[in-house]
């Protein structure tokens, strides 16, 4: 068990020394792999929870530890330094994706059957495929050993395998169905425990006690209902048991993949005990183990419900032969087509797909300790040079300056949303130059922007993502639509209100041109789920309305078609060009998704003079359509 995982049966306290030992072990693996790794040609495939930190140690050059970081975030960020993360079942993947959403605010996207997480410009692919078994080894062994007659359970000796619960179910079967007394035998192979301790000893003693009680109750001189093999059993002997078992019972209360049912199915197919008869097999499997979803013909049970397990065992034994054959055929077809070779080949193919665009990007290492992460950026993306922009600013005579507000001039986390005296002073200075056209382009409403920037008379403002625009403080507001139609609000508002009322922590924002549903204060998983549902609901309800429904960071917004910050940029450039003063200098600064429309319009919008100096700049070193970045807000 990971030293960071609390025990399910007792709440073991976190021991940092064990965590640091875990980190050190991963570091040793990282050092060793790095010594032999050819980074241009080799792929690295990391298996299981023992090495969850290894991707970070292979990605970064410095191995210094920062002990103050919360270890769960460290593990998540370490795994996200991989290109492909694989899970045996969707249930496992779902927990991982939920952690990414709750702790890091990263939601997954599904595109054409592939699941991916966008993480600092890289797509971390998620693959779900259970591991297979080695067909060749089992088939060879089955030809070598013949003639064993057994009914089987195969489990490790630990507290999660549910062996005692299985024995109790066997006793319940014999109690309720007397026809099986003297006929049904459960052979339990108990592999030796991998560790020692009080918990393991108690489980072992309980198992012996329950087996003895049931054997005393239903056994005779020549019949034991439970045969316990409490020793190391070689593979060839296990194969013999698999081959002759009518039913395999795997009822762990919690487990990983557990390949026992796969091995059992293959052995039954090649069993000499069946001779030339139709092949058949039955599986009773716990719903809490990894292989359960892939066994569509198995009888799934809750291992804690002893009566249900007993009923499942009875159903499996009494099931008509044709039904047993059909279920076996279904399982065997899956197991043979999804063997270990298929599993490895499939992962290799998806890893190649996940890495194919690596050479078209520049990757940067950011952060310290296990919060280190790899950021993938465009090849021409670079930090904005103050000296460069100042030089070009002085040489030009028709300048267009476009500034986002929240996150650009004002930190997103600031409680006081009004601009500081420093911001007002800087804007006044820029606007006082007759060579400058300065606009604040924001998603906020026009009333608050008018009030805040009233002292800057020559400042242009574009509010609600460009729906309202005015050239200066004394100019009237203009809308980007000739005949605005807001009848759609009567349809959208009740739908949003329903989701607000059923999602604790969410809220609605009414703008003159749009309605926004916010869920940043809701439960991350539920809020994200509700946002997806709301998006689908609104798109269906408003399918014939002149609006667009967009999902942003913690929001779902409905606004008129044709309204975007990109349209504002294109309109301003066109008007300046029509007035005989096409811009020869453009500075556009923003920080979020809506600002990407501005960056895109500068590159692909109205024609600019060939010698125009263009600086599209995002706040923060992150993937963007802008070619430049600043690390902090403009006023920092």
N, C-alpha and C positions, 0 to 999 in steps of 0.2 A: 504494500500500500504506500501511496505517496505520503511523505511526512507532512504535507500541507492538508491532507484530507482528514476531517474528523471522523472518528469511528461511528458507524451506524448504530452501534450497540453499547454506547457508554460515554460518548463525548470526550475522547482523549484530547488533552490540551495540546495546543500547537507548541512544538519544540524547535526553536530556531537553530539549534545545533544540527538537528537532522536535516533541516532545510539547507543549511550551508554545506552539509556533506553531500546532499543531492546535487547542489550547484557545482561543487568541486568534481564530482563524478562526471557530470556533463562536460565540464571544462577539459578534463583529461581526454574524453572521447573527441572533443573538438580539436585539441592539440594533435592527437594522433592522426585523425582524418586529414587535417590540414597538411601534415607532413607528406602525405602520398597523393593529395588531391591535385588533379590537373583541372583548373577552373575553366579552361576553354572547352574541354571535351567531356568531362565527367559529370554525371548526375549523382546526387546523394539522396538515398531513400532512408528516412529515419523511421524506425518502428517502435510503437508502443509508448506507454506513459513514462517509462524509465528515462527517456531521452527527450522530453518535451522542450528542454531549454537549448538543445543542440543547434537548432537553426540559427539562434542568435550568436552562439559562439563561432559558428562557421561564417557568419556574415560580417562580424565586426573584428577589428584589429586589436582593440584594447579589452582586456578581460577584468578590469577593475570592478569590484563589487560595491554597491551602495546599499547598505543593510537597512536603511530606513524606508525603502520602498515596499508597498504591500505586495505580497508574493503572488496573489491571484492575478493582478494586473501584469506582473512580470511574466508569468507563464503564458497569458494570452498574447502579449506583445511578442514574446519569443516565438510562439507558434505562427504568428502572422508574418514573421520574417521568412516563412516558407513560401514557395510558389504554389504548392498543392498540398492540401491537408485532407487525408482520407479517413473515413469512418466505416465500420462494418455495417451499421444500420442508420436509418434516418433519425431514430430516437437519440443516438449518440450525437449525431450532427446537430440535431435541434437544440440540445443542451449547449453545445459550443456556440452556435449562432445566437442563442439567447444571451449567453455571457457577453459576447461581443456587443450586442445591442445595449444591454443593461450597463455595462461597465465602461465601454469605450464609445458608445453612441454610434456604432457602425451597423447599418442594416444590410442584409444580403439582397442580391438581385438574381433572378433566374432568367437566363437567356438561352432559348433553343435547347432546353434540357440540361444546361450547365448552371451550377450555382456558384456565385462568386461574391467576394467581399472587396469593395474598393478601399484600399488602404494606402494612403499617401502616394497616389498616382499609379500604384500597382494593383493588379487584380489577383487576389489570392483565391485560387480555385478550390472548391469543396467537392470531394468525390465520395460517393456512398456505394460501397461494394463489399460484400462479405468475402472473407478469404475462403479458398477451397482446400481440398486435401490432395495428397499425393496418390493418384490412382495407381501408378505402376507398382509402388511398394505393397499396397494392400492386395492387389490382384495376384501378385507373385506369391505372397504369403498364403492366400487362400488356396492356391494350387498345392501348396506343400503340406497343409494341415487339414485333416478331414475328421468328420464324425463326432463332433461335440454337440451335446443337447443341453441348452441353458436358456433361461430367461434373465434379462440383464439390466443392471444399472451400473454405470462407471462414473465415479466422482473422486475428486481430491478430498482429503480429510480436512475440511475447514468449516467454519460456522455459517458460510453462505450457501453451501451445497444442498441443504435440506434433506440430508440422509435420514435423520430420525423421522421427519415428516413423511417421507416416502414409506418408511417401515410402518408407521401408524396407518397410512392409507392401505397398505397391504393387509394389515390386521382388520381394518374396517371392511375390506373386500370379502375376506373369509367369513367375517361375522354376518354380513348381510346376504351373501351368496354362497350357501353351504355346498352347492354343487362343485365349487372350486377347491374345496378342502381335499387334500391328498393329491391334487392335480396341478394346481398353480404353484410355481416356485419362483421366488424372486432371488436371483443371485446378484449380490452387490459387491463389486470390486471397489475397495476403498484404497485409493493411492495414498501412500504415506504423506503426512503433513509436510509442507515446505518450510515451516517454522515451528518453534516450540513456544509454549507459554500456557498460562492458566486457561485461557479461552479454548485453545485447541484440546487440552486435556479434558475439559468439561464436556466438549462436544463428543469426544471419543467415548467417554464413560456413558453419556446419555445414549449414544448409538448402540453400545453393547447391551445396555439395560433394556432398551425397547425391543431389540432383536430377541433377547432371551425371553422376555415376557410373552411375545407373540409365538415363539417356538414352543414354549411350555404350554400355551393355551391351545394351539392347533396342531402341534407336532405329534408324531407317533414314532414307533421304533424304526420304521423305514421311510419316514417322511419328515422333512424340515421345510416349512414354508419360506424361511429366509436363510439363505446360505451366504454368510459373510466371509469374503476373502480379504483379510486385513493384512496385506503384505504387498510388496512390489511385484507386479505381474508383467512379465515380458510381453512384447508386442505380439508375437506369434500366438501366445495364449489368449490375449484379448481378442485377437481376430477370430479365433475359434469360437469364443463366446458370442461375439457379434453375429457370426454366421448362422448360428442355430437358434437365436432368440426370436420368439414370436412377437415380442413387444419390447421396445426400449423406452425406459422411463427416465426423463431428465427433468427434475423439478427443483432446481436451485432457486433460492429466494432472491439472489442477485448474482449475476455472472457476466463475464465478457462474452466473446463469440461462442465458445463451447462447440467444438466440432464433433462431439460424440454421435449425434444423430446422423451426420454425414457419413462417418465411418461405418456406422451400423447399416445404413442404406446400401452402401457399396458392397459390404460383406454379404448381405442378404442376396444381392444380385448374383454373386459368384459362389454362393454357398453350395457345397456338395450335398448338404443335408436335404436340399430341395430336389436334387437330381434333375430329371427332365420335367418337373412340375412347373406350373406358372409361378413366377417370382412374386413374393408378397412380403410386406413388412408393415408394422404399425408403430407409431411414435406418439408418446404422451410427453408433451414438452411444456416447461414453464414459460409463461408470457414475459418473464423478466430476464430472459437471456437473449444474446445477440442473434442467434440463428433462427429464433422463432418466426420472424416475419417472412423468411425465405421458405419455410416449410408449410406450404398452403394446405397440405393434406394431413398435417398433424392435428392431434387433439390438444388444444391449448388449455392450460389450467392455471389457476392461482394456487401456488404450492402451499400457501397458508391455510387453504380450505381443504382439510383432509377428506371430507365427504366427497367433494367434487373430484379430487384426485382418484379416490376409490371408484367412483362412478365411471371416470374416464378409463381406468384400467379395465374395468368390466366391459365397457363398450368396445374397447380395442380388441379384447380377446374374443368377444361374441360376434364381432362384425362379420357379415357374410364374406366369403372368400373373394367373389368378384370385386367387392368394394376395397378389400385389402390390396388386391392386385392393382386396381386403378390408382390408389394412393401411392403405392410403391413406385409405380411407373412414373408418376408425376415427380416424385422426389428424386428418383434416379436420373431422370432426364435433366433436372436442374443441377444436381451435384456433378454429373459428368460434363456438362457444358460450362459449368462455372468452377472448374477445378483450380488448383493453385497456379498452374501455368497461365490460365486465362486471367486470373486475378493480377498476377505480376505484369502480364502483357498489357492489360487494360490500364493499369496505373502508369506504366511507362509511356503509353500513348498520350494519356492526359497530361503527364508531366511535360512531354515535348510540346504539346499544344499550349500549356500555361507559360512556357518559357520562350515561345517563338518570337516575341517582340522585344526581348531584352536588349538586343543589339541596336535598336532604334531609339533607346532612351539613355539618359545619363542618370546614374543612381548615386545618391548621397547618403552617407550614414549620419543620422541625427540622434542625439540623446546620449545618456550615460547609463552604465550598468545594464540591467535587463530591461530598461525602458528604451534601449537602443532600437531604432527602426530604420528601415531602408525606404527612402523616398525616391520615386522614379519621376524624373522631370524631362521635358523636351530638350533636345540637344542645344537649342539656342536660348534656353531660359537662364537668366542671370540676374544678379542683384543690381538694382538701379544705382548708377553712379551719379552722385551729386555734382561732381566736377563736369561730367559729360552733359548732363541736362542743363546746368547753369550756363555752360558755354553756348549750347544750341539756343537757349532761351534769349541770350543777349543778341544773337545774330539774326533772329527772326522778327517779323513785323506784324503778323496776323495770327494770333495765338488763340487756341480753343482749349480751355481747362475745364475738365469734367470731374466732379468729386462726389463719390458716394458719402453718405453721412454715418449711419450706424456701422461700427466696426472699422471705419476709415478715419473719420475725424473724431469720432466718439467711441470709446471701448464698448463692446457689446454688453459686458457685465456691469457697466456703470448704472447706479440707481438713479442719479440725476441725468436725465437725457438731454437737457438743454446745453448748447455749446458754451465753452469756456470763453473768457475774455480774450485769451490768446488766439483762439480760433477766429473770433470776430475781427480781431486786429489784423491777422494774416489775410483774411478775405477782403477787408477794406483796402489793404495795401495792393493786393492783386487787381481788384476792380478799379483802382484809381489810375491804372495804366491804360490809356486809350487803345493800345495794341492788343489788349486782352478781352476775350469774351469768357466769362467765368460762370459756370452753372453748378448748382448742387442738384444731383439727380438721386432721388430717394424714393423708397416705398412708403414713406410716411405721408399722412394727410396734409393738405395744403394749409389748413388753419394753424397747426402747430409749427410748420416750417415758416409761415409768414410771421408769426409772433417771434420766433427765435431769431430769424435773420432780418428783422425789420431795420436794425441799425445799418445794414449794408445795402444802401439804396440801389446801387448799380449791379447787384448780384441777380443772376437769373436762377429761377427755381423750377424744377420739374418734379411734381409730386405724384404719389401713387403710381410709381413705375412709368411715369410719362403720360398718364391720362390728363393731368392738368399741367400747364406750363405758362410761365410769365417771364418776360424778358428782363424786367427790373422791378424795383419796389413800387413804382407808380404806374406800372402797366397792368392792364386787366388780365385775368386768368383766361386761357384758351384751352379748349379740349381737343384731343386728337381725333374725335369722331364728330361728324357734322350733325348727326341726329342720334344722340345716345338713347338706347333702349334698355331700361332696367326692369322690365317686367319679369325677367328671369329670376330676380331676387325673391319674388313671391313663391317660386318653386324651390329655390336653393335653401332659403333660410329655415323652413321647417325641417328639412333633412339634416342640416348642420345642427340645429337645436336639439334634435333627437340624439345625435351622437354626443353632443355636449352634456346632455342630461344623463346619459348612460356611461360616460367616461369620466370618472372622478379626476379632477385636476385639469381638465380641459376648459377652454373658453372660446368665445367668438369675438371677433373684431369686425365692426361695421365701418367700411370706408364708403365714400360717395360713389366710387366706381367698382368696388369689390367687396367680397365677404371672405374672411379668413377664419379658419378653425385652428387653434393652437393646442398642442398637446405636450409641450416641453415639461410641464409640471405633473403629467400623468405617469402612471406606471410605464416604464420604457417598453416592455413587451406588449402590454395591452394597448398602450397608446399607438404603437407602430401598427399593430394588427387592426385597430379601429381606423387608422388613417388609410390603410389599404382598402378596407371595406367602404369607407366613406368616398374614396376616390372612385371606386367602381360604381357606387350608388349614384353619385352626382353625375358621372359621365353618362349613365343610363337615363336618368331623369332629364338631363339638359342636352341630350343628343341633338335635338333640332333647334337649339338656341344659339345665338351669336356670341358664345363665350368659350373660354378654355378653362379646364380644371387642371391645376398643377399641384404636385406635391413637392414641398421644399423641406428644409431642415426644421422638423417639428411642426410643420404647418400643412394644411390643405387649403388652397386658395382658388376662388372662382372670380374671374375678371373678364372683361370684354375682349373679343378677338382683336388682334392687331395692336395691343398695348404692351410695350416692353421698353426697357431702357435703350435697347438697340435702336428702336425707331426714333427715339429722341436724338441720338447721335447722328443718325442719317439725316434727320430733318435739319438739325443745326448746321451740318457741313454743307448741305444743299443750299440753305439760305445764305450762308456766308459766301459761297461760290457764286450764287446768283447776284449778290450785291457787289461783285467785283473784287472781293477780298477772300479768296479761298485760303483756308488755314494752311500755313507753312510750318506750324508747330502745334502738336496735339499732346496734351497730358491727360490721361484718363486713369483714375485710381479708384479701386473698389475692392471688396473683400469676399463677397458671397456669390451664389449661383446666378442671381439676377444681374450681377455686374458682368458676368461672362458674355451676356448679350451685347453689352457695350464694346467689349474687347473684340468680339467677332465682327461687329459692324465696322470698326475702324479698319480692319484688314480687308473685309470683303464688301464694304459698303460703297458710297459714292466715290468717284475718282478724286484723288488728291494730287497735288503737284508732285512731280517726280522727286523733287528735292525736299519734300516735307519731312520734318522730324517728328516721328510718332513714338510716344512712350506710353504703352498700355501696361499698367502696373497693378499687381494684386498684393494685398497685405498678407504676409505670411509666406513662407517657403513651402508651397503646395502646388499640386498640378493645376494648371490654368491655361486658358487660351491667350493670356497676356504673355509678353516676352520678358517682363521684368517683375521683380518682387521687392517689397520692403518688409523688414522683419517686424515692425511695429506700426501703430497708427501714426498719421502725419504729425500729430501734436506731441508725440512722445519725445 
